[in-house]
Each structure stands twice: as C-alpha cells, then as structure tokens.
C-alpha cells in the first residue's frame, strides 16, 4: 500500500517521531551544556558563579525529566501509527475508521510535512498475509539493529568522555580562603560534581537502552526471517514477534532521523541485494 492509502498516517508518524527525537536531543544537549557549565564553575574561583552553577544543577534534572516525559508521549503515539501502517501493509487490512480518526486527531492544527520515503518502502513481494507481515518486520528490524548499534557505540564514547571530565573536575577542586566562603563553595561544587557524574551516567543509561534495542531487533530479525519462509506460520507467532519488537522500540529513545537518512540508501542496497530483490 502507498502512503495515500494510509490517509496521511506516514506523515503523522514522521511528525511525532521527529517531535520525540528533538525533545530527546535537546535534553542531551542540555546535559552536555550543563557539564560544560559545571567545569567552568569549578575553574572560576568566585562564590557567586559557583553558587549559581550549584543552583542550576538542582533545576537541571527536573527540566530534563519533563522533556523526556513529553518525548515519551510523542514516541508512543508515533509507534501507534507505525503499528497500524505495518499491519495494514502486511495483512492488507483497512485501518478501522474509529481508530484512524482518533490517531489523526493527534496532528490536529499541525501542518504535516511530507515523510521522507524511498519507494518501495518495503522490499517484500509476498502477497498479503502473515508471511508478508513477517517479511516486512524482518526488514524493519534489520534497519533498527544496525542503527541502534551505532547509537550505542557513540553514546558509550560520550559516557567515557563525560566521566573523565567529571574525574578531572573532582581532582581540580579547590577552596577559597575564608571559612564562610569555603562552606558555600564546597556545597556548590559538591552539587556540581554530582551533576557531572549524573550526566556521565545518563549517557551510559541511554547507551544501554540502544544496546538493548539492538539486541531485541536482532532477535526479531532472526525470528521473522524464519517465519516468512514458513508456509504454515500462525497468526499468533508473527504477532508475538511484532509486538515484542514494538515494545522494545518504545523503551528506547527514537533512532535519530539524520542517522537513518545517512545510512538509508546503503542499508537498502545491502538488504535488497542480499535478499535478491531488484531495486
């Protein structure tokens, strides 16, 4: 089915995923910025600046939490669109009008940009049915596995950089002369150093989420690759794999669209040539 048959759902899905992605990226950029501010605060020997850094450090986790909560809401909605499109494309079923209306209302008042597609979006030539659903799910899982793995590697590298920065900051800590100033600066710098470690741990946590997604996508790919060639495949087997993969997607930040765009053509070529599908 093409995008028009889905009545604009691909464009809504793209819009919601981009919203979630941008919120996640902004929260990570805020974390990096706060780490830089923390280091500056530790180097500057002025109680006012250091105290300000400590105060901002208290506000920072709240701002990041709210941004990521909003990102999770957008991502869950985007994934709902993804599943509707996947099931419709795989099984050939029309999306229920009541469900379609509810989902499309998430884009109320928003002018949706065209979703970036390279036709055909899925390379499967199988007829509608659970073998086709397994086939297109295998293709989607292949992309997820490759891209999530690259994100995990990049964020683990960021974790080590942030951790080293936090350790260096701790080693360079110093206190001014007076006892009053010492107590103020000590408290503020302690908060700032704690923030630096928190940020480094945050990178590792997100990296682990992408690692988990990569592993889950790899399992889904292998299972779907087997099911798509099984002439006696049952609906329950395929749906179980599709749902498991969907759950793993919602427990991880979105794969960045720029990373997908960068590797899209090369991954399409690798997958389609490997599966003897003409482009």
N, C-alpha and C positions, 0 to 999 in steps of 0.2 A: 504494500500500500504506500502511496506517496503522502506527503505532508498535508495536502489538501483534504485527503480522505480522513485525516485525524482532526480536521477542523481547527487547525491552528495550535494544537497541543504541543508540537515540537518547539514552536516559538515561545510558548509559555514556559515549557520545561527549561529552555535555554535561558530565559529571563530569570527564573527562580534560582537556577544553579549559579548564574552569574552573581545574583544578589548574595547568595550564601558564600560564594567564593570571595567576593570583595570584602565582606564582613570578616571572614577568616584572615584574609591577607592584611586587612587594616589592623586587626588585633595583633598579628605577628609583627607588623611594622612598629606598632606601639610598643611592643615588648623590646624590640631592638633599640628603639629610640630611648626607652627608659633605661636600658642597660648603659647606653652611651651617657645619658644624664647622670646616672649613678657614678660612673667612672669620673666624670668631670667634678661631681660633688665631692668625691674622695680626694681629688687633687687640689681643689681650691680650699684654702685654709681660712674661710670666712664662715663664722657660725650661722649667719642668715642664709647663705646659699645652701650650706649643708643641711640646715633645718628644713628649708623648702624642699630639698630633694627627699628628705625623710617623710615629709607630709604628703608629697605627691606619690611616694611609694605606697602609702596606705590607701590612696584612692585608686591606684592603678588596677589592682585585682578586680575591683567592682566593675570598672569600665570594661575590662576585657570579658568578664563573665556575661555582662548584658549583651555585648556584641556577639558573643558566641551563642548565646541563647537565641537571639534573633536569627543568626545564621542557621541554627539547627531547625527552626521553624520553616524557613525558606527551603532548606535542603529536603526536609520530609515531604513538603508539597511538591517539589521538583521530582522527587523519586516516585511519588504517586503518579505523576504524568508519565514518567519513564515506564512504569509497570503497565499502565494502560496501553501505551503505544506498543510495548513489547508483546503483550498478549494479543492485541489486535493484529499486529503484523505476523505473529507466529501462527495463530489459530484462525485468523480470518474473520473473527467475530466483530460485530459493530459494538462500539462503546455505548453503554446504556445512556439514554438521553438525560436521566436524572443525575447520573454520576458526572456526565460531561458538563452539565450546567453548573454543578457545584464546583468542579475543578476550574472551569473557565472563569468563574467569579473571582478567583484569586488574582486575576490580572485586571480586575475592574479599574477603569480610569488610567490604565497604563498603555502607552503605545508600544506594542511589542516589535522589536527588531527581528529581521529575518534570521532564523537559526542557520549557523554555518554547516552545510551538508555537502558531501561529495556523493552524488548518486552513482550506483545504488548504495544506500546507506548500509544495508546488509548484503553480503555476497551470496546468501543461500539461494539455491534454485529449487529447493524442495517444495512440494505443494503444502498448502495449509494443513496443519496438524501438529501433534506433539513432537514428531521428529524435527519438523521445521523450527518449532519453538526451542528445542534443544540445540539446534544448529546455530540459530542467531544468538542464543545465550552464550554458546561457546565462543563466538566471535567477540561479543561484548566483554566476556571475562578475560579473553586474551589481551585486549587493549588495557583493561583495568590492571591486570597483573603487571604488564610491562611499565605502565606509567606510575603506578603506586610504588613499585620498586625503586624507581628513580627518585621519587619524592622522599622516600625513607632514607636513602643514601645522602641526599642533600641536607635533610634536617638533622641527621646524626652528625654530619660535619659541623653544622651550625651549633649543635649542642656542645661539641668539644671546644669550639672557639669561645662560646659564652662561658663555659666552665673555666677555661684558662683565664679569661678576663676577670671572672669573679675571684679566682685564687690570687691573681696579681693584685687586684684591688685590696684584698684582705692583707696581703703582705706589705702593701704600701701605706696602710692606715697609720695616722699619727694624730697627736692631740696637741692643742694649744696650751699656753702656759697656765692660765688661771684655773682654779678648781671648778668654778661655776661654768666656765666655758667648756672645760673638759667633760663635765657630765652631760651638757647639752649636745655637744658634738659627738660624744661617744654613743648616746642614744640614737641620734640621727644616722650616724654612719652604720650602726648595727642594723637598723632597718634597711638602709641602702644595700648593705652587703647581703642581707637576707633576700632582698629583691633580686639581686644578681643571681644568686643560687636558684631562686624560684624560676627566673626566666630560663636559665640553662636547663633546669628540669622540665620546663614546659616544652622546650624543643624536643627533648628526648621522649616525652609522653606522646607528642604528635607524631614523631618519627615512628614510634612503636605502633601507633594506630595505622599508619600507612604500611608498615611491615605486616601487621595482621591482615589488612585488606589484600595485600599482595598474595599472602598465603591462602586466604579464603578464595580469591579469584583463581588461583592456580588449581585448587581442588575442584571448583565449579567448572573450569575449563576441561579438566580431565574427565569429570563425570559426564558432562554434556557431550564431549567428543565421543564417548562410548554410547550414550543413549541415542544420539542422532542416527546411528547406524543399526539400531535395534528395531527390527520390524514389528516386534511385539511390545514395544515400550508402552508403559501405562501412564495415564494422566498424572497419577499420584507421584510417580518417580520424578517426572520432569518438573512438576510444580514444586516439589520439595527442594530441588536444586535451585530453581529460580528464586524461591522465597529465601533460602539460606543466603544466596548471593546478595539479594536485596537488603537483607538485614545487615550484612557486613558493610555494604555501601553507606548505610545511614549511621553507622557507628564510627565513621571516619570523616574528616573534612573532605570537601569535594576535591577531585583531581583538578588542578588549575587548567583553565581553558587554553592558556598560552602554551602549556606543556603538551596538551592534546594537539593543538594546531601545529606545533613544531614537529612532532613525530607522526602525525596522522598519515601523510602520504607514504612514508617509509613503512609504517606498520601495515597499512592497507596492502602495499605491494608484497610484503613478506607473507602476510596471511593468505592472500588470494593466490599467489603463486604457489605457496606450499600446499594449498588445497585444490590446485588445478582449476581455478576459476578464472576465466578471462576477464580482464578489466574492462 
